[in-house]
Amino acid sequence: MDRLLRVLPDPERVWAVGGAVRDDLLGREILDLDFAVQGDARRLSRAVADKLSANFYELDRERDAGRVVLDPVDHPPRTLDFAALRGESIQADLASRDFTINAMARNLAAPEVLLDPLGGARDLRDGILRACSPTAVSDDPVRALRAVRLAFGFHLRIEPETLRQVQAASSRLPTVTAERQRDELMRVLDEPRPAGAIRVLDHLGLLAGLLPELEPLRGLKQPPPHAFSALEHTLAVTDHLGDVLAVLSETADSEAAADIVLGELSLRLGRFRVALSEHLNRRLSHGRRDRQLLFLAALLHDIGKPSTTGIGPSGGIRFLGHEDAGAEMAQARGRALRLSTDELAHIRRIISHHLRPENLQAAREITDRAVYRFFRDAGEAGIDVIVLSLADFLAKSASPPAEAEWSARLEVARRLLEARLAGSPERLDPPRLVRGERLIDVLGMKPGPEVGRLLEAIREAQAAGEVVDEASAIELARQVLAKRADPRRGTVGP
């Protein structure tokens, strides 16, 4: 702040506002600062960026808003956002904001003085979330989502009138731009344990507005061992996912780990904490973390069930192919929310492969070839699939899982994570032993898809330790061709 004050030409016309003031009162670390400006905000932000040797971005020409991005290594406040006053005065600006706890300001010429015309500091102290006006939420329906997020994030009670505004806004949520819906949803999913907020969003009718594919899951019966309807199971998955991630975080939740089921999880998989945290906290696109996308995939992982509901030979309900149908639907929803191409591909892979760990558990033996195929198909999303499978398993029943079944699922997770995070990279990404041109020449083949299939068969055999050089690779290819020409010769490779 001191550096900013030294370069501001007229601090009397600039106020720190919103979350930064709130977080300062709570003693929280402040990384991003918002300012209301009386005058040309974009011109001021550009001048500040120049004087601080920082980067400038135009946020919103219509609202006269600009952003200054500082070096996050040297200067903890990473972003400084400047926007023109909403109204004729700072009082009018604050009155037009969403909730009282976000409607406080400090003038930069006198930062020791708190400007709090709506009693936000009192509400913060009393643990109350209150709208700034009777129309604060209806004026901008995305504030309904924000109300739930803030209530959970700051342990606040939504006061009755504000709650009525939030409930009434559910029908108008689709009128909000997709980008703003996405951003508020992603903020919810960025909470350490978002499951509680997700359940409240569902209770208030807001979740269906964000993710309408979830509504057909409500009341959809599932066969044993499932104890819940498809929607309740989905919500339970987000509950358990929060528990799993808490136990496997770098700062492990010791209270959660005291639970016997989660304690075994900690014991068996705890050595992967650092690598898992690095993976889940990586930024895929636009600053959004892998962890947020994992929770979104958890919400969407079973949306293919209604369209694939059928009756099996024994008369039981089944959902054949729901993972592929769900992946298609999730990609469409992600596209509607304006997720990036990388994010869409990541979520699609998580959902399309979310049954793979269960299938590996059923196989009883996890071969090197099976591990290779899993990560070949799932790629980086394979780690997310493994974590999701643990939460999915726990969410099938209202009671703790059978010890033997839980132990078997943990062994699948351990085997896969060990191969990816602690094993030799060459086992999952074998070096090329022979080129396609060589196979064509030696085996008298013609160029075409068959050559690619042979090369992949060789890579699988490498991962299984069955071929180690060009000669053995060519011999394997010769056997595969012979088997395909005469199926009676048997299979090649386990």
BASEZA-726995 format. One record per residue (C-alpha): residue in three letters; x, y, z. Coordinates in steps of 0.25 Angstrom, whole numbers, plus 5000, padded with zeros to 4 digits. Example, Ala and Ser with C-alpha at 12.3 -4.5 7.8 and 13.67 -1.06 7.14 Angstrom:
BEGIN
R  type    px    py    pz
R   ALA  5049  4982  5031
R   SER  5055  4996  5029
***
This chain:
BEGIN
R  type    px    py    pz
R   MET  5000  5000  5000
R   ASP  5011  5010  5003
R   ARG  5017  5008  4989
R   LEU  5004  5011  4983
R   LEU  5002  5023  4992
R   ARG  5015  5029  4987
R   VAL  5011  5028  4972
R   LEU  4996  5032  4973
R   PRO  4994  5047  4969
R   ASP  4982  5049  4977
R   PRO  4979  5039  4988
R   GLU  4967  5047  4993
R   ARG  4959  5042  4981
R   VAL  4963  5027  4983
R   TRP  4956  5018  4993
R   ALA  4960  5003  4996
R   VAL  4947  4996  4996
R   GLY  4941  4982  4997
R   GLY  4947  4969  5001
R   ALA  4961  4975  5004
R   VAL  4955  4984  5015
R   ARG  4947  4972  5020
R   ASP  4959  4963  5020
R   ASP  4967  4974  5027
R   LEU  4957  4975  5039
R   LEU  4958  4959  5040
R   GLY  4973  4959  5040
R   ARG  4974  4951  5027
R   GLU  4985  4952  5017
R   ILE  4981  4961  5006
R   LEU  4986  4958  4992
R   ASP  4977  4966  4983
R   LEU  4972  4980  4985
R   ASP  4960  4987  4979
R   PHE  4959  5002  4978
R   ALA  4947  5012  4975
R   VAL  4952  5024  4968
R   GLN  4945  5037  4966
R   GLY  4950  5041  4952
R   ASP  4956  5033  4941
R   ALA  4959  5019  4947
R   ARG  4965  5013  4934
R   ARG  4975  5025  4932
R   LEU  4979  5024  4947
R   SER  4981  5009  4947
R   ARG  4990  5011  4934
R   ALA  4998  5022  4941
R   VAL  5000  5013  4953
R   ALA  5005  5001  4945
R   ASP  5015  5010  4938
R   LYS  5020  5016  4951
R   LEU  5021  5002  4958
R   SER  5027  4996  4945
R   ALA  5015  4986  4945
R   ASN  5005  4981  4935
R   PHE  4992  4988  4932
R   TYR  4980  4981  4927
R   GLU  4966  4987  4923
R   LEU  4956  4980  4930
R   ASP  4943  4987  4926
R   ARG  4942  4999  4917
R   GLU  4927  5002  4920
R   ARG  4930  5001  4935
R   ASP  4943  5009  4934
R   ALA  4951  4998  4941
R   GLY  4966  4994  4939
R   ARG  4975  4984  4946
R   VAL  4990  4986  4950
R   VAL  4997  4972  4952
R   LEU  5009  4973  4961
R   ASP  5021  4963  4962
R   PRO  5015  4952  4971
R   VAL  5029  4948  4976
R   ASP  5033  4962  4981
R   HIS  5020  4969  4984
R   PRO  5009  4960  4991
R   PRO  4997  4968  4986
R   ARG  4997  4962  4972
R   THR  4986  4970  4966
R   LEU  4981  4985  4968
R   ASP  4967  4987  4962
R   PHE  4962  5001  4959
R   ALA  4948  5004  4956
R   ALA  4940  5017  4955
R   LEU  4930  5020  4966
R   ARG  4916  5014  4964
R   GLY  4909  5027  4966
R   GLU  4912  5041  4970
R   SER  4919  5038  4983
R   ILE  4926  5027  4991
R   GLN  4913  5026  4999
R   ALA  4905  5024  4987
R   ASP  4915  5014  4982
R   LEU  4915  5006  4995
R   ALA  4900  5006  4995
R   SER  4899  4999  4982
R   ARG  4908  4988  4986
R   ASP  4904  4973  4989
R   PHE  4905  4971  5004
R   THR  4909  4980  5016
R   ILE  4921  4973  5019
R   ASN  4926  4976  5005
R   ALA  4921  4991  5006
R   MET  4932  4997  5014
R   ALA  4943  5006  5010
R   ARG  4956  5014  5014
R   ASN  4960  5027  5007
R   LEU  4975  5026  5003
R   ALA  4977  5040  5008
R   ALA  4972  5035  5022
R   PRO  4973  5020  5022
R   GLU  4972  5019  5037
R   VAL  4957  5023  5036
R   LEU  4947  5013  5033
R   LEU  4935  5017  5025
R   ASP  4924  5008  5028
R   PRO  4910  5014  5025
R   LEU  4903  5001  5025
R   GLY  4908  4994  5037
R   GLY  4917  4984  5031
R   ALA  4927  4983  5042
R   ARG  4916  4980  5052
R   ASP  4910  4969  5043
R   LEU  4923  4963  5041
R   ARG  4925  4963  5056
R   ASP  4911  4957  5059
R   GLY  4913  4947  5048
R   ILE  4902  4952  5039
R   LEU  4901  4953  5024
R   ARG  4892  4964  5020
R   ALA  4888  4970  5006
R   CYS  4891  4985  5004
R   SER  4877  4988  4999
R   PRO  4864  4981  4997
R   THR  4867  4979  4982
R   ALA  4882  4976  4984
R   VAL  4881  4961  4979
R   SER  4870  4963  4969
R   ASP  4878  4974  4962
R   ASP  4889  4964  4960
R   PRO  4885  4950  4962
R   VAL  4899  4944  4962
R   ARG  4899  4950  4976
R   ALA  4891  4939  4981
R   LEU  4902  4929  4978
R   ARG  4912  4939  4985
R   ALA  4903  4939  4997
R   VAL  4904  4924  4999
R   ARG  4919  4925  4997
R   LEU  4921  4936  5006
R   ALA  4912  4930  5017
R   PHE  4921  4917  5017
R   GLY  4934  4924  5015
R   PHE  4932  4933  5026
R   HIS  4923  4925  5035
R   LEU  4912  4935  5034
R   ARG  4896  4933  5036
R   ILE  4888  4939  5024
R   GLU  4878  4948  5030
R   PRO  4863  4945  5027
R   GLU  4861  4956  5017
R   THR  4874  4954  5009
R   LEU  4870  4939  5009
R   ARG  4857  4942  5002
R   GLN  4864  4950  4992
R   VAL  4874  4939  4989
R   GLN  4862  4929  4988
R   ALA  4855  4938  4978
R   ALA  4867  4940  4970
R   SER  4868  4925  4966
R   SER  4859  4927  4954
R   ARG  4867  4939  4949
R   LEU  4880  4932  4949
R   PRO  4880  4928  4935
R   THR  4879  4942  4931
R   VAL  4893  4944  4936
R   THR  4905  4943  4926
R   ALA  4911  4929  4926
R   GLU  4925  4935  4929
R   ARG  4920  4941  4942
R   GLN  4912  4928  4946
R   ARG  4925  4920  4943
R   ASP  4933  4929  4952
R   GLU  4924  4929  4964
R   LEU  4923  4914  4963
R   MET  4938  4912  4962
R   ARG  4939  4921  4974
R   VAL  4930  4912  4982
R   LEU  4938  4900  4977
R   ASP  4951  4907  4982
R   GLU  4946  4906  4996
R   PRO  4954  4895  5004
R   ARG  4941  4887  5006
R   PRO  4930  4892  4997
R   ALA  4920  4881  4999
R   GLY  4912  4889  5009
R   ALA  4911  4901  5000
R   ILE  4907  4892  4989
R   ARG  4896  4885  4997
R   VAL  4890  4899  5001
R   LEU  4891  4903  4986
R   ASP  4882  4891  4983
R   HIS  4873  4894  4995
R   LEU  4871  4908  4990
R   GLY  4868  4904  4975
R   LEU  4881  4910  4970
R   LEU  4889  4898  4967
R   ALA  4879  4893  4956
R   GLY  4881  4907  4950
R   LEU  4896  4905  4949
R   LEU  4896  4891  4945
R   PRO  4882  4887  4940
R   GLU  4888  4873  4936
R   LEU  4887  4869  4951
R   GLU  4872  4871  4952
R   PRO  4868  4858  4945
R   LEU  4877  4851  4956
R   ARG  4867  4855  4967
R   GLY  4860  4842  4971
R   LEU  4867  4833  4961
R   LYS  4868  4820  4968
R   GLN  4881  4812  4967
R   PRO  4883  4797  4969
R   PRO  4891  4791  4981
R   PRO  4901  4794  4987
R   HIS  4896  4808  4985
R   ALA  4888  4813  4997
R   PHE  4884  4827  4991
R   SER  4877  4833  4979
R   ALA  4887  4837  4968
R   LEU  4886  4852  4972
R   GLU  4888  4849  4987
R   HIS  4900  4840  4983
R   THR  4906  4851  4975
R   LEU  4905  4861  4987
R   ALA  4911  4850  4996
R   VAL  4922  4849  4986
R   THR  4926  4864  4988
R   ASP  4925  4862  5003
R   HIS  4935  4850  5003
R   LEU  4944  4857  4993
R   GLY  4946  4868  5003
R   ASP  4949  4858  5013
R   VAL  4959  4850  5004
R   LEU  4966  4863  5000
R   ALA  4967  4868  5014
R   VAL  4974  4855  5018
R   LEU  4983  4855  5006
R   SER  4987  4870  5006
R   GLU  5001  4874  5010
R   THR  4995  4880  5023
R   ALA  4987  4867  5026
R   ASP  4974  4868  5034
R   SER  4978  4860  5047
R   GLU  4964  4861  5052
R   ALA  4958  4854  5039
R   ALA  4970  4844  5039
R   ALA  4965  4840  5053
R   ASP  4953  4833  5046
R   ILE  4957  4819  5044
R   VAL  4953  4819  5029
R   LEU  4961  4832  5026
R   GLY  4972  4827  5035
R   GLU  4975  4815  5026
R   LEU  4974  4824  5014
R   SER  4985  4833  5021
R   LEU  4993  4821  5025
R   ARG  4993  4815  5011
R   LEU  4994  4827  5002
R   GLY  5000  4838  5011
R   ARG  5013  4837  5004
R   PHE  5008  4843  4992
R   ARG  5003  4856  4999
R   VAL  5013  4866  4993
R   ALA  5011  4861  4979
R   LEU  4996  4860  4980
R   SER  4996  4875  4985
R   GLU  5005  4879  4974
R   HIS  4996  4873  4963
R   LEU  4983  4878  4969
R   ASN  4988  4892  4971
R   ARG  4993  4894  4957
R   ARG  4987  4904  4949
R   LEU  4981  4899  4936
R   SER  4975  4911  4930
R   HIS  4971  4925  4934
R   GLY  4976  4923  4948
R   ARG  4966  4912  4951
R   ARG  4972  4900  4959
R   ASP  4971  4885  4955
R   ARG  4965  4884  4969
R   GLN  4953  4892  4965
R   LEU  4951  4884  4952
R   LEU  4952  4871  4960
R   PHE  4940  4876  4969
R   LEU  4932  4880  4956
R   ALA  4935  4866  4950
R   ALA  4930  4860  4963
R   LEU  4917  4868  4962
R   LEU  4915  4863  4947
R   HIS  4921  4849  4947
R   ASP  4908  4842  4947
R   ILE  4899  4851  4939
R   GLY  4899  4841  4928
R   LYS  4891  4831  4936
R   PRO  4877  4836  4933
R   SER  4879  4834  4918
R   THR  4885  4821  4920
R   THR  4875  4814  4930
R   GLY  4872  4800  4926
R   ILE  4868  4787  4932
R   GLY  4879  4776  4933
R   PRO  4876  4761  4930
R   SER  4874  4758  4945
R   GLY  4863  4770  4945
R   GLY  4872  4780  4952
R   ILE  4874  4794  4948
R   ARG  4887  4797  4941
R   PHE  4893  4809  4934
R   LEU  4902  4803  4923
R   GLY  4911  4814  4916
R   HIS  4907  4825  4926
R   GLU  4921  4829  4927
R   ASP  4923  4832  4912
R   ALA  4909  4839  4911
R   GLY  4912  4847  4924
R   ALA  4926  4851  4918
R   GLU  4919  4856  4905
R   MET  4908  4864  4914
R   ALA  4919  4870  4923
R   GLN  4927  4875  4911
R   ALA  4914  4882  4906
R   ARG  4912  4888  4920
R   GLY  4926  4892  4921
R   ARG  4925  4899  4907
R   ALA  4913  4906  4911
R   LEU  4920  4911  4924
R   ARG  4932  4916  4914
R   LEU  4942  4907  4920
R   SER  4955  4906  4912
R   THR  4958  4895  4902
R   ASP  4968  4889  4912
R   GLU  4958  4889  4924
R   LEU  4948  4883  4915
R   ALA  4957  4871  4911
R   HIS  4961  4869  4926
R   ILE  4947  4868  4931
R   ARG  4943  4859  4920
R   ARG  4955  4850  4923
R   ILE  4951  4849  4938
R   ILE  4937  4846  4935
R   SER  4939  4836  4924
R   HIS  4949  4828  4932
R   HIS  4943  4829  4946
R   LEU  4939  4814  4946
R   ARG  4953  4809  4942
R   PRO  4958  4808  4957
R   GLU  4946  4800  4960
R   ASN  4948  4791  4948
R   LEU  4962  4789  4952
R   GLN  4958  4785  4966
R   ALA  4948  4775  4960
R   ALA  4960  4769  4952
R   ARG  4967  4765  4965
R   GLU  4981  4766  4959
R   ILE  4986  4779  4953
R   THR  4997  4776  4943
R   ASP  5007  4786  4938
R   ARG  5000  4786  4924
R   ALA  4987  4790  4931
R   VAL  4994  4801  4938
R   TYR  5000  4806  4925
R   ARG  4986  4806  4918
R   PHE  4980  4813  4929
R   PHE  4989  4825  4928
R   ARG  4990  4824  4913
R   ASP  4975  4827  4913
R   ALA  4973  4836  4924
R   GLY  4986  4844  4923
R   GLU  4989  4854  4934
R   ALA  4974  4853  4938
R   GLY  4977  4839  4943
R   ILE  4981  4845  4956
R   ASP  4968  4852  4958
R   VAL  4961  4839  4954
R   ILE  4968  4831  4965
R   VAL  4964  4842  4975
R   LEU  4950  4843  4970
R   SER  4948  4827  4971
R   LEU  4951  4827  4986
R   ALA  4940  4838  4989
R   ASP  4931  4831  4979
R   PHE  4933  4817  4986
R   LEU  4931  4824  5000
R   ALA  4918  4831  4995
R   LYS  4911  4818  4991
R   SER  4907  4814  5006
R   ALA  4902  4822  5018
R   SER  4910  4813  5027
R   PRO  4926  4811  5027
R   PRO  4930  4801  5015
R   ALA  4934  4787  5017
R   GLU  4948  4787  5022
R   ALA  4953  4777  5011
R   GLU  4946  4785  5000
R   TRP  4952  4798  5004
R   SER  4965  4792  5006
R   ALA  4964  4786  4992
R   ARG  4960  4800  4986
R   LEU  4972  4807  4993
R   GLU  4981  4796  4988
R   VAL  4977  4800  4974
R   ALA  4979  4815  4977
R   ARG  4993  4812  4983
R   ARG  4997  4803  4971
R   LEU  4993  4814  4961
R   LEU  4999  4826  4969
R   GLU  5012  4819  4971
R   ALA  5013  4816  4956
R   ARG  5010  4830  4953
R   LEU  5017  4838  4964
R   ALA  5028  4829  4969
R   GLY  5031  4819  4958
R   SER  5040  4820  4945
R   PRO  5034  4829  4935
R   GLU  5039  4819  4924
R   ARG  5028  4809  4929
R   LEU  5017  4818  4926
R   ASP  5024  4825  4914
R   PRO  5033  4815  4908
R   PRO  5044  4820  4898
R   ARG  5042  4816  4883
R   LEU  5049  4803  4880
R   VAL  5045  4802  4865
R   ARG  5039  4811  4855
R   GLY  5027  4809  4846
R   GLU  5036  4809  4834
R   ARG  5044  4798  4840
R   LEU  5032  4789  4842
R   ILE  5027  4792  4828
R   ASP  5040  4788  4822
R   VAL  5043  4776  4831
R   LEU  5029  4770  4831
R   GLY  5025  4774  4817
R   MET  5013  4782  4821
R   LYS  5007  4794  4814
R   PRO  5005  4807  4821
R   GLY  4992  4809  4829
R   PRO  4985  4808  4842
R   GLU  4990  4794  4845
R   VAL  5004  4799  4846
R   GLY  5000  4809  4857
R   ARG  4993  4797  4864
R   LEU  5005  4789  4864
R   LEU  5014  4800  4870
R   GLU  5004  4802  4881
R   ALA  5004  4787  4884
R   ILE  5019  4788  4885
R   ARG  5018  4800  4895
R   GLU  5008  4792  4903
R   ALA  5018  4780  4903
R   GLN  5030  4789  4907
R   ALA  5021  4794  4919
R   ALA  5019  4780  4923
R   GLY  5034  4777  4922
R   GLU  5032  4767  4910
R   VAL  5040  4774  4900
R   VAL  5053  4781  4902
R   ASP  5060  4784  4888
R   GLU  5057  4785  4874
R   ALA  5058  4770  4871
R   SER  5048  4766  4882
R   ALA  5039  4777  4877
R   ILE  5039  4772  4863
R   GLU  5036  4758  4867
R   LEU  5025  4762  4876
R   ALA  5019  4770  4864
R   ARG  5021  4757  4855
R   GLN  5013  4749  4866
R   VAL  5002  4759  4866
R   LEU  5000  4759  4851
R   ALA  5000  4744  4851
R   LYS  4990  4743  4862
R   ARG  4981  4753  4855
R   ALA  4982  4745  4842
R   ASP  4979  4732  4850
R   PRO  4971  4734  4863
R   ARG  4973  4720  4867
R   ARG  4988  4723  4870
R   GLY  4983  4729  4883
R   THR  4986  4743  4889
R   VAL  4999  4750  4890
R   GLY  5003  4756  4903
R   PRO  4994  4756  4916
***
